[in-house]
């Protein structure tokens, strides 16, 4: 009798291991939500940084934030207005912190591109030349197969 119970227990144990191994294998094959969105290539990141900062700079130079707003994500557009952006970035206009020339220069990334806990692409870095230093942290959301701004944090300083 002992041998029957032992063999049944052994079969249950082996069966449980087989199920566990199968589940582990299947879960490894399923895409994780953290990996469902591919990070843009280095070249695509470069374009995102430069075009976003140029649009931001143009808005500051002209006082017209409608294009920056239009290029933003739906989430960004729902939270902001052109007037709110103009008020938020008044100091750039009043101090004439314009940096159209620097955006064609090389820059240093402060961190590797990543998706944050909310699934936003975060790109952060710094442009610097003899005249100005521009630090940025940009957040993007993917919408209609394109990365669109959901957050912009820029600090510019004349040197």
WOLIN-V658714 format. One line per field, one symbol per residue. psi: psi as a letter, one per 40 degrees, with the letter a starting at -180 (. if undefined). burial: # if it has 16 or more other C-alpha atoms within 10 Angstrom, else .. Layout:
# WOLIN-V658714
psi: ???
burial: ???
This chain:
# WOLIN-V658714
psi: dddddddddddddddddddddddddddddhhiddedhhiiiddddddddddddddddddddeehedddddeiiddddddiidddddddfdddddefgifdddeeiiihhdiihihaeeeihhhiahihaddihhiihhhiihhffihiheihhhhihh.
burial: ............................................#..###.##########.###..##.####.##....#..##..#..##...###..##...#.....#.#...##########...###########....######.#.#...
